[in-house]
């Protein structure tokens, strides 16, 4: 007869992995669509700027706060972040990650090791801060609703 304590020890890692998969599905990527299940959860987005944008705030595994901005149609047009660790930019930028990397490689170093700004026609990414104090934002300039500017993304 199997030890009854074996089942909970075996089940816990599987349940933790399932929870991680569910959490990963909650955030989309830049240019993607805010998942419909986010609208009906406790993390439902707030409406900003007279309804032009919807904001949803999450915290990643590194305790960094990530703000996700979406249009009324659900398209994610921007992210901002602040926290002790750098977020996974590849996951946030999605299809725009390669454009960002191309721009970062082409930008001339200005001597500031703690800040970067990559401006591409399709995506703009600003990131900086000292160790354990990372801040940044990424947005699609052409997708921002009328009347919304980068200064509105905080």
N, CA, C and O atoms as a DFTB+ gen file, in Angstrom:
616 C
 N C O
     1  1       0.860      -1.181       0.000
     2  2       0.000       0.000       0.000
     3  2       0.898       1.234       0.000
     4  3       1.834       1.292       0.798
     5  1       0.652       2.225      -0.864
     6  2       1.507       3.403      -0.928
     7  2       1.338       4.274       0.308
     8  3       0.283       4.311       0.941
     9  1       2.404       4.961       0.617
    10  2       2.405       5.900       1.736
    11  2       1.445       7.042       1.408
    12  3       1.540       7.620       0.326
    13  1       0.517       7.386       2.318
    14  2      -0.477       8.418       2.046
    15  2       0.140       9.805       1.912
    16  3      -0.476      10.695       1.327
    17  1       1.349      10.006       2.446
    18  2       1.990      11.317       2.313
    19  2       2.627      11.504       0.942
    20  3       2.992      12.624       0.584
    21  1       2.768      10.418       0.161
    22  2       3.367      10.510      -1.163
    23  2       2.486      11.315      -2.120
    24  3       2.991      12.128      -2.895
    25  1       1.189      11.093      -2.069
    26  2       0.297      11.765      -2.991
    27  2       0.343      13.285      -2.859
    28  3       0.480      13.961      -3.878
    29  1       0.236      13.862      -1.657
    30  2       0.323      15.326      -1.573
    31  2       1.678      15.861      -2.035
    32  3       1.733      16.897      -2.697
    33  1       2.759      15.181      -1.702
    34  2       4.077      15.648      -2.125
    35  2       4.195      15.614      -3.640
    36  3       4.834      16.481      -4.235
    37  1       3.582      14.618      -4.267
    38  2       3.618      14.506      -5.712
    39  2       2.679      15.524      -6.360
    40  3       2.994      16.091      -7.407
    41  1       1.536      15.748      -5.737
    42  2       0.516      16.624      -6.315
    43  2       0.893      18.101      -6.228
    44  3       0.532      18.871      -7.118
    45  1       1.596      18.511      -5.203
    46  2       1.927      19.924      -5.020
    47  2       2.726      20.510      -6.178
    48  3       2.356      21.575      -6.673
    49  1       3.803      19.872      -6.638
    50  2       4.524      20.451      -7.780
    51  2       3.656      20.537      -9.044
    52  3       3.765      21.493      -9.812
    53  1       2.804      19.544      -9.251
    54  2       1.931      19.577     -10.424
    55  2       0.936      20.726     -10.329
    56  3       0.671      21.411     -11.317
    57  1       0.385      20.934      -9.130
    58  2      -0.546      22.046      -8.957
    59  2       0.166      23.384      -9.128
    60  3      -0.391      24.306      -9.723
    61  1       1.390      23.501      -8.614
    62  2       2.150      24.749      -8.771
    63  2       2.430      25.017     -10.245
    64  3       2.323      26.157     -10.697
    65  1       2.782      23.997     -10.985
    66  2       3.047      24.169     -12.419
    67  2       1.779      24.594     -13.148
    68  3       1.829      25.442     -14.039
    69  1       0.652      24.017     -12.778
    70  2      -0.613      24.399     -13.409
    71  2      -0.943      25.853     -13.116
    72  3      -1.414      26.568     -14.001
    73  1      -0.705      26.301     -11.898
    74  2      -0.956      27.701     -11.550
    75  2      -0.057      28.635     -12.341
    76  3      -0.504      29.700     -12.767
    77  1       1.200      28.260     -12.548
    78  2       2.101      29.090     -13.344
    79  2       1.609      29.200     -14.780
    80  3       1.701      30.267     -15.386
    81  1       1.095      28.124     -15.320
    82  2       0.572      28.167     -16.682
    83  2      -0.631      29.087     -16.769
    84  3      -0.760      29.844     -17.731
    85  1      -1.504      29.037     -15.791
    86  2      -2.666      29.915     -15.779
    87  2      -2.216      31.358     -15.665
    88  3      -2.751      32.219     -16.364
    89  1      -1.238      31.653     -14.799
    90  2      -0.749      33.016     -14.634
    91  2      -0.125      33.535     -15.915
    92  3      -0.305      34.704     -16.255
    93  1       0.598      32.701     -16.626
    94  2       1.260      33.147     -17.851
    95  2       0.246      33.541     -18.911
    96  3       0.514      34.418     -19.732
    97  1      -0.929      32.893     -18.900
    98  2      -1.946      33.191     -19.903
    99  2      -2.659      34.519     -19.639
   100  3      -3.319      35.046     -20.534
   101  1      -2.539      35.062     -18.438
   102  2      -3.266      36.272     -18.086
   103  2      -2.687      37.489     -18.797
   104  3      -3.432      38.417     -19.115
   105  1      -1.390      37.514     -19.054
   106  2      -0.795      38.668     -19.720
   107  2      -0.520      38.330     -21.179
   108  3       0.038      37.279     -21.496
   109  1      -0.909      39.210     -22.029
   110  2      -0.646      39.037     -23.459
   111  2       0.675      39.726     -23.774
   112  3       1.510      39.895     -22.886
   113  1       0.870      40.117     -25.001
   114  2       2.089      40.801     -25.405
   115  2       1.736      42.081     -26.134
   116  3       0.596      42.274     -26.557
   117  1       2.714      42.945     -26.276
   118  2       2.527      44.219     -26.948
   119  2       1.973      43.978     -28.349
   120  3       2.515      43.174     -29.107
   121  1       0.898      44.674     -28.688
   122  2       0.251      44.492     -29.976
   123  2      -0.799      43.403     -29.979
   124  3      -1.618      43.325     -30.895
   125  1      -0.780      42.551     -28.944
   126  2      -1.775      41.489     -28.836
   127  2      -3.061      42.027     -28.227
   128  3      -3.258      43.238     -28.122
   129  1      -3.915      41.122     -27.835
   130  2      -5.196      41.499     -27.261
   131  2      -5.236      41.108     -25.796
   132  3      -4.807      40.016     -25.423
   133  1      -5.755      42.003     -24.968
   134  2      -5.915      41.709     -23.554
   135  2      -6.821      40.490     -23.444
   136  3      -7.914      40.479     -24.011
   137  1      -6.381      39.461     -22.720
   138  2      -7.196      38.246     -22.614
   139  2      -8.574      38.549     -22.049
   140  3      -8.714      39.346     -21.121
   141  1      -9.594      37.906     -22.617
   142  2     -10.970      38.170     -22.183
   143  2     -11.188      37.767     -20.744
   144  3     -12.017      38.377     -20.069
   145  1     -10.471      36.748     -20.231
   146  2     -10.673      36.356     -18.840
   147  2     -10.182      37.441     -17.885
   148  3     -10.589      37.453     -16.724
   149  1      -9.323      38.349     -18.337
   150  2      -8.848      39.428     -17.475
   151  2      -9.965      40.407     -17.169
   152  3      -9.973      41.029     -16.107
   153  1     -10.897      40.548     -18.078
   154  2     -11.999      41.489     -17.896
   155  2     -12.908      41.035     -16.760
   156  3     -13.483      41.868     -16.058
   157  1     -13.042      39.729     -16.572
   158  2     -13.983      39.218     -15.588
   159  2     -13.341      38.825     -14.264
   160  3     -14.031      38.282     -13.401
   161  1     -12.062      39.075     -14.072
   162  2     -11.403      38.687     -12.831
   163  2     -11.248      39.883     -11.914
   164  3     -11.600      41.011     -12.259
   165  1     -10.706      39.605     -10.723
   166  2     -10.461      40.683      -9.763
   167  2      -9.436      41.672     -10.315
   168  3      -9.368      42.812      -9.858
   169  1      -8.638      41.241     -11.297
   170  2      -7.626      42.108     -11.897
   171  2      -8.187      42.834     -13.117
   172  3      -7.443      43.196     -14.028
   173  1      -9.494      43.044     -13.128
   174  2     -10.118      43.721     -14.267
   175  2      -9.505      45.102     -14.446
   176  3      -9.150      45.762     -13.469
   177  1      -9.381      45.533     -15.684
   178  2      -8.705      46.803     -15.959
   179  2      -9.491      48.025     -15.488
   180  3     -10.720      48.006     -15.415
   181  1      -8.753      49.080     -15.172
   182  2      -9.339      50.384     -14.855
   183  2      -9.436      51.165     -16.160
   184  3      -8.661      50.935     -17.089
   185  1     -10.374      52.070     -16.224
   186  2     -10.504      52.933     -17.394
   187  2      -9.774      54.242     -17.122
   188  3      -9.936      54.838     -16.057
   189  1      -8.967      54.692     -18.088
   190  2      -8.166      55.905     -17.951
   191  2      -8.442      56.862     -19.098
   192  3      -8.966      56.471     -20.141
   193  1      -8.083      58.121     -18.890
   194  2      -8.098      59.137     -19.940
   195  2      -9.435      59.181     -20.676
   196  3      -9.500      59.059     -21.899
   197  1     -10.483      59.358     -19.901
   198  2     -11.844      59.445     -20.455
   199  2     -12.207      58.224     -21.298
   200  3     -12.889      58.347     -22.315
   201  1     -11.757      57.067     -20.880
   202  2     -12.109      55.829     -21.569
   203  2     -11.226      55.459     -22.732
   204  3     -11.479      54.450     -23.390
   205  1     -10.184      56.246     -23.017
   206  2      -9.315      55.961     -24.164
   207  2      -8.446      54.725     -23.939
   208  3      -8.120      54.016     -24.891
   209  1      -8.074      54.464     -22.696
   210  2      -7.216      53.324     -22.369
   211  2      -7.775      52.567     -21.171
   212  3      -8.494      53.113     -20.335
   213  1      -7.414      51.288     -21.123
   214  2      -7.719      50.455     -19.969
   215  2      -6.383      50.010     -19.380
   216  3      -5.474      49.616     -20.111
   217  1      -6.273      50.076     -18.063
   218  2      -5.028      49.743     -17.368
   219  2      -5.266      48.535     -16.492
   220  3      -6.228      48.480     -15.727
   221  1      -4.370      47.563     -16.617
   222  2      -4.372      46.399     -15.742
   223  2      -2.980      46.283     -15.148
   224  3      -1.989      46.343     -15.876
   225  1      -2.894      46.117     -13.836
   226  2      -1.619      46.036     -13.136
   227  2      -1.408      44.627     -12.608
   228  3      -2.296      44.034     -11.997
   229  1      -0.194      44.095     -12.861
   230  2       0.186      42.786     -12.347
   231  2       1.579      42.895     -11.731
   232  3       2.265      43.905     -11.889
   233  1       1.977      41.856     -11.040
   234  2       3.323      41.771     -10.469
   235  2       3.947      40.484     -10.977
   236  3       3.337      39.418     -10.887
   237  1       5.168      40.577     -11.514
   238  2       5.813      39.378     -12.046
   239  2       6.524      38.610     -10.933
   240  3       6.482      39.010      -9.770
   241  1       7.169      37.518     -11.295
   242  2       7.837      36.655     -10.322
   243  2       8.980      37.365      -9.597
   244  3       9.355      36.952      -8.499
   245  1       9.540      38.422     -10.186
   246  2      10.632      39.162      -9.560
   247  2      10.150      40.343      -8.735
   248  3      10.954      41.183      -8.330
   249  1       8.853      40.419      -8.480
   250  2       8.223      41.490      -7.695
   251  2       8.225      42.841      -8.405
   252  3       8.146      43.885      -7.757
   253  1       8.313      42.823      -9.708
   254  2       8.235      44.055     -10.492
   255  2       6.788      44.289     -10.899
   256  3       6.115      43.382     -11.387
   257  1       6.319      45.510     -10.694
   258  2       4.959      45.888     -11.056
   259  2       4.927      46.235     -12.538
   260  3       5.727      47.038     -13.018
   261  1       3.992      45.619     -13.254
   262  2       3.860      45.836     -14.693
   263  2       2.455      46.354     -14.970
   264  3       1.462      45.730     -14.596
   265  1       2.389      47.503     -15.629
   266  2       1.118      48.087     -16.050
   267  2       0.923      47.791     -17.527
   268  3       1.814      48.021     -18.344
   269  1      -0.246      47.280     -17.856
   270  2      -0.596      46.928     -19.223
   271  2      -1.694      47.879     -19.689
   272  3      -2.742      47.978     -19.050
   273  1      -1.464      48.571     -20.788
   274  2      -2.418      49.551     -21.327
   275  2      -3.031      48.994     -22.607
   276  3      -2.320      48.561     -23.514
   277  1      -4.353      49.012     -22.667
   278  2      -5.054      48.499     -23.844
   279  2      -6.097      49.505     -24.312
   280  3      -6.612      50.299     -23.525
   281  1      -6.396      49.457     -25.601
   282  2      -7.436      50.301     -26.184
   283  2      -8.801      49.701     -25.859
   284  3      -8.889      48.636     -25.249
   285  1      -9.852      50.384     -26.265
   286  2     -11.211      49.876     -26.057
   287  2     -11.450      48.552     -26.771
   288  3     -12.278      47.751     -26.337
   289  1     -10.733      48.321     -27.856
   290  2     -10.887      47.058     -28.578
   291  2     -10.079      45.932     -27.933
   292  3     -10.170      44.781     -28.358
   293  1      -9.288      46.260     -26.909
   294  2      -8.500      45.250     -26.211
   295  2      -7.066      45.146     -26.676
   296  3      -6.296      44.382     -26.094
   297  1      -6.669      45.894     -27.717
   298  2      -5.289      45.819     -28.208
   299  2      -4.351      46.423     -27.169
   300  3      -4.566      47.540     -26.699
   301  1      -3.318      45.680     -26.818
   302  2      -2.323      46.160     -25.865
   303  2      -1.349      47.066     -26.609
   304  3      -0.651      46.632     -27.525
   305  1      -1.313      48.340     -26.195
   306  2      -0.501      49.332     -26.897
   307  2       0.702      49.791     -26.090
   308  3       1.568      50.489     -26.618
   309  1       0.770      49.408     -24.808
   310  2       1.906      49.858     -23.996
   311  2       2.031      49.036     -22.719
   312  3       1.071      48.447     -22.222
   313  1       3.261      49.026     -22.214
   314  2       3.576      48.477     -20.896
   315  2       4.463      49.479     -20.183
   316  3       5.284      50.148     -20.811
   317  1       4.302      49.582     -18.876
   318  2       5.280      50.283     -18.032
   319  2       5.644      49.327     -16.918
   320  3       4.873      48.428     -16.583
   321  1       6.831      49.521     -16.340
   322  2       7.255      48.640     -15.248
   323  2       8.106      49.409     -14.255
   324  3       8.730      50.420     -14.580
   325  1       8.110      48.896     -13.031
   326  2       8.927      49.462     -11.959
   327  2       9.106      48.382     -10.913
   328  3       8.136      47.777     -10.455
   329  1      10.364      48.142     -10.536
   330  2      10.599      47.136      -9.514
   331  2      12.042      46.743      -9.369
   332  3      12.927      47.328      -9.994
   333  1      12.279      45.738      -8.534
   334  2      13.647      45.330      -8.217
   335  2      14.318      44.502      -9.306
   336  3      15.538      44.343      -9.291
   337  1      13.550      43.977     -10.242
   338  2      14.126      43.183     -11.328
   339  2      13.600      43.675     -12.669
   340  3      12.530      44.277     -12.755
   341  1      14.360      43.411     -13.685
   342  2      13.952      43.752     -15.045
   343  2      12.907      42.729     -15.487
   344  3      13.122      41.530     -15.307
   345  1      11.785      43.163     -16.058
   346  2      10.812      42.178     -16.540
   347  2      11.351      41.453     -17.766
   348  3      12.351      41.861     -18.356
   349  1      10.685      40.391     -18.133
   350  2      11.051      39.626     -19.318
   351  2      10.593      40.419     -20.549
   352  3       9.453      40.283     -20.995
   353  1      11.487      41.241     -21.087
   354  2      11.127      42.096     -22.226
   355  2      10.724      41.280     -23.449
   356  3       9.848      41.695     -24.209
   357  1      11.339      40.152     -23.642
   358  2      10.988      39.316     -24.797
   359  2       9.517      38.915     -24.704
   360  3       8.804      38.935     -25.707
   361  1       9.064      38.553     -23.507
   362  2       7.661      38.163     -23.320
   363  2       6.735      39.370     -23.478
   364  3       5.679      39.260     -24.100
   365  1       7.122      40.520     -22.919
   366  2       6.278      41.709     -23.016
   367  2       6.196      42.230     -24.446
   368  3       5.117      42.583     -24.923
   369  1       7.329      42.276     -25.121
   370  2       7.372      42.852     -26.466
   371  2       6.844      41.899     -27.536
   372  3       6.411      42.343     -28.599
   373  1       6.875      40.626     -27.272
   374  2       6.357      39.643     -28.228
   375  2       6.979      39.816     -29.598
   376  3       8.200      39.747     -29.738
   377  1       6.165      40.037     -30.600
   378  2       6.633      40.186     -31.979
   379  2       7.498      41.410     -32.215
   380  3       8.147      41.515     -33.256
   381  1       7.520      42.340     -31.264
   382  2       8.339      43.547     -31.402
   383  2       9.723      43.382     -30.765
   384  3      10.538      44.303     -30.825
   385  1       9.997      42.232     -30.162
   386  2      11.276      42.002     -29.486
   387  2      12.448      42.093     -30.462
   388  3      13.487      42.662     -30.126
   389  1      12.295      41.541     -31.660
   390  2      13.395      41.586     -32.636
   391  2      13.667      43.009     -33.104
   392  3      14.824      43.395     -33.272
   393  1      12.618      43.787     -33.316
   394  2      12.788      45.187     -33.712
   395  2      13.511      45.956     -32.606
   396  3      14.389      46.774     -32.882
   397  1      13.140      45.692     -31.368
   398  2      13.802      46.338     -30.223
   399  2      15.285      45.958     -30.183
   400  3      16.147      46.824     -30.035
   401  1      15.576      44.670     -30.314
   402  2      16.978      44.226     -30.258
   403  2      17.785      44.830     -31.403
   404  3      18.938      45.212     -31.207
   405  1      17.199      44.920     -32.587
   406  2      17.881      45.534     -33.729
   407  2      18.196      46.996     -33.420
   408  3      19.300      47.469     -33.691
   409  1      17.233      47.699     -32.860
   410  2      17.438      49.102     -32.495
   411  2      18.458      49.269     -31.388
   412  3      19.252      50.209     -31.411
   413  1      18.443      48.367     -30.417
   414  2      19.399      48.442     -29.309
   415  2      20.815      48.192     -29.806
   416  3      21.756      48.845     -29.356
   417  1      20.972      47.257     -30.727
   418  2      22.300      46.953     -31.264
   419  2      22.824      48.109     -32.111
   420  3      24.029      48.356     -32.150
   421  1      21.920      48.816     -32.787
   422  2      22.335      49.906     -33.669
   423  2      22.569      51.217     -32.933
   424  3      23.250      52.104     -33.449
   425  1      22.012      51.350     -31.733
   426  2      22.159      52.621     -31.017
   427  2      23.582      52.779     -30.486
   428  3      24.191      51.835     -29.983
   429  1      24.075      53.969     -30.614
   430  2      25.439      54.252     -30.140
   431  2      25.417      54.429     -28.628
   432  3      24.543      55.116     -28.100
   433  1      26.364      53.820     -27.929
   434  2      26.412      54.005     -26.479
   435  2      26.714      55.458     -26.135
   436  3      27.578      56.093     -26.740
   437  1      25.981      55.965     -25.153
   438  2      26.194      57.360     -24.749
   439  2      26.937      57.470     -23.423
   440  3      27.021      58.550     -22.838
   441  1      27.472      56.354     -22.955
   442  2      28.210      56.364     -21.699
   443  2      27.336      56.089     -20.492
   444  3      27.864      55.890     -19.398
   445  1      26.023      56.070     -20.647
   446  2      25.129      55.809     -19.534
   447  2      24.801      54.321     -19.531
   448  3      24.067      53.835     -20.392
   449  1      25.347      53.609     -18.563
   450  2      25.152      52.170     -18.493
   451  2      23.821      51.803     -17.847
   452  3      23.435      50.634     -17.857
   453  1      23.117      52.776     -17.289
   454  2      21.898      52.484     -16.550
   455  2      20.622      52.919     -17.259
   456  3      19.539      52.809     -16.686
   457  1      20.722      53.403     -18.470
   458  2      19.531      53.838     -19.182
   459  2      19.687      53.589     -20.674
   460  3      20.782      53.678     -21.230
   461  1      18.558      53.273     -21.307
   462  2      18.573      53.116     -22.764
   463  2      17.240      53.590     -23.321
   464  3      16.207      53.543     -22.654
   465  1      17.296      54.039     -24.543
   466  2      16.088      54.454     -25.256
   467  2      16.251      53.989     -26.702
   468  3      17.174      54.399     -27.407
   469  1      15.339      53.132     -27.117
   470  2      15.358      52.615     -28.480
   471  2      14.096      53.105     -29.168
   472  3      12.980      52.816     -28.736
   473  1      14.293      53.849     -30.241
   474  2      13.172      54.391     -31.009
   475  2      13.186      53.740     -32.380
   476  3      14.117      53.927     -33.163
   477  1      12.152      52.980     -32.657
   478  2      11.961      52.341     -33.952
   479  2      10.615      52.827     -34.493
   480  3       9.782      53.287     -33.712
   481  1      10.383      52.742     -35.778
   482  2       9.091      53.191     -36.301
   483  2       7.896      52.457     -35.671
   484  3       6.822      53.035     -35.499
   485  1       8.098      51.184     -35.332
   486  2       6.989      50.385     -34.814
   487  2       6.914      50.320     -33.294
   488  3       5.835      50.076     -32.753
   489  1       8.017      50.530     -32.589
   490  2       8.024      50.388     -31.135
   491  2       9.066      51.318     -30.514
   492  3      10.128      51.553     -31.090
   493  1       8.745      51.838     -29.341
   494  2       9.690      52.646     -28.569
   495  2       9.827      52.001     -27.204
   496  3       8.828      51.668     -26.566
   497  1      11.067      51.824     -26.751
   498  2      11.326      51.215     -25.445
   499  2      12.315      52.089     -24.694
   500  3      13.381      52.421     -25.213
   501  1      11.959      52.459     -23.471
   502  2      12.837      53.209     -22.578
   503  2      13.002      52.393     -21.304
   504  3      12.028      51.892     -20.741
   505  1      14.234      52.268     -20.864
   506  2      14.493      51.468     -19.675
   507  2      15.687      52.036     -18.936
   508  3      16.634      52.526     -19.550
   509  1      15.639      51.969     -17.624
   510  2      16.768      52.464     -16.862
   511  2      16.588      52.259     -15.373
   512  3      15.689      51.553     -14.917
   513  1      17.467      52.894     -14.641
   514  2      17.425      52.812     -13.188
   515  2      18.602      52.042     -12.638
   516  3      19.238      51.264     -13.348
   517  1      18.888      52.263     -11.366
   518  2      19.975      51.533     -10.726
   519  2      19.555      50.096     -10.427
   520  3      18.375      49.755     -10.515
   521  1      20.514      49.272     -10.077
   522  2      20.228      47.895      -9.719
   523  2      19.143      47.867      -8.638
   524  3      19.201      48.638      -7.681
   525  1      18.169      46.994      -8.789
   526  2      17.024      46.830      -7.881
   527  2      16.075      48.022      -7.897
   528  3      15.249      48.173      -6.997
   529  1      16.192      48.871      -8.922
   530  2      15.290      50.001      -9.068
   531  2      14.967      50.241     -10.530
   532  3      15.045      51.369     -11.015
   533  1      14.605      49.178     -11.230
   534  2      14.370      49.265     -12.670
   535  2      13.033      49.943     -12.982
   536  3      12.024      49.678     -12.327
   537  1      13.039      50.806     -13.973
   538  2      11.821      51.441     -14.473
   539  2      11.888      51.442     -15.994
   540  3      12.971      51.413     -16.580
   541  1      10.736      51.475     -16.616
   542  2      10.741      51.538     -18.067
   543  2       9.348      51.526     -18.629
   544  3       8.350      51.390     -17.920
   545  1       9.322      51.673     -19.939
   546  2       8.055      51.619     -20.651
   547  2       8.329      51.251     -22.099
   548  3       9.401      51.519     -22.640
   549  1       7.342      50.636     -22.700
   550  2       7.403      50.261     -24.116
   551  2       6.028      50.533     -24.698
   552  3       5.012      50.223     -24.076
   553  1       5.997      51.119     -25.904
   554  2       4.704      51.415     -26.505
   555  2       4.786      51.405     -28.016
   556  3       5.857      51.505     -28.614
   557  1       3.618      51.281     -28.604
   558  2       3.464      51.303     -30.058
   559  2       2.966      52.692     -30.431
   560  3       1.782      52.980     -30.258
   561  1       3.838      53.563     -30.938
   562  2       3.440      54.945     -31.181
   563  2       2.247      55.090     -32.128
   564  3       1.398      55.955     -31.916
   565  1       2.172      54.276     -33.145
   566  2       1.087      54.396     -34.119
   567  2      -0.243      53.852     -33.588
   568  3      -1.297      54.135     -34.158
   569  1      -0.200      53.079     -32.506
   570  2      -1.420      52.452     -31.993
   571  2      -2.051      53.198     -30.825
   572  3      -3.140      52.841     -30.376
   573  1      -1.370      54.242     -30.325
   574  2      -1.954      54.991     -29.212
   575  2      -3.228      55.690     -29.687
   576  3      -3.254      56.276     -30.770
   577  1      -4.284      55.624     -28.872
   578  2      -5.535      56.300     -29.266
   579  2      -5.326      57.808     -29.388
   580  3      -4.398      58.368     -28.804
   581  1      -6.199      58.449     -30.152
   582  2      -6.143      59.905     -30.320
   583  2      -6.195      60.574     -28.952
   584  3      -7.010      60.217     -28.102
   585  1      -5.314      61.549     -28.754
   586  2      -5.275      62.286     -27.500
   587  2      -4.409      61.661     -26.428
   588  3      -4.212      62.266     -25.375
   589  1      -3.885      60.469     -26.662
   590  2      -3.014      59.790     -25.698
   591  2      -1.573      59.963     -26.158
   592  3      -1.254      59.729     -27.323
   593  1      -0.702      60.374     -25.235
   594  2       0.718      60.537     -25.547
   595  2       1.554      59.645     -24.642
   596  3       1.036      59.067     -23.687
   597  1       2.814      59.533     -24.932
   598  2       3.718      58.723     -24.114
   599  2       3.753      59.241     -22.673
   600  3       3.967      58.458     -21.747
   601  1       3.548      60.530     -22.473
   602  2       3.544      61.088     -21.116
   603  2       2.405      60.548     -20.282
   604  3       2.469      60.609     -19.054
   605  1       1.371      60.024     -20.901
   606  2       0.236      59.442     -20.176
   607  2       0.543      58.043     -19.649
   608  3      -0.201      57.519     -18.820
   609  1       1.614      57.445     -20.111
   610  2       1.983      56.086     -19.735
   611  2       2.933      56.125     -18.542
   612  3       4.132      56.353     -18.699
   613  1       2.404      55.907     -17.385
   614  2       3.208      55.979     -16.154
   615  2       3.189      54.694     -15.398
   616  3       3.814      54.589     -14.343
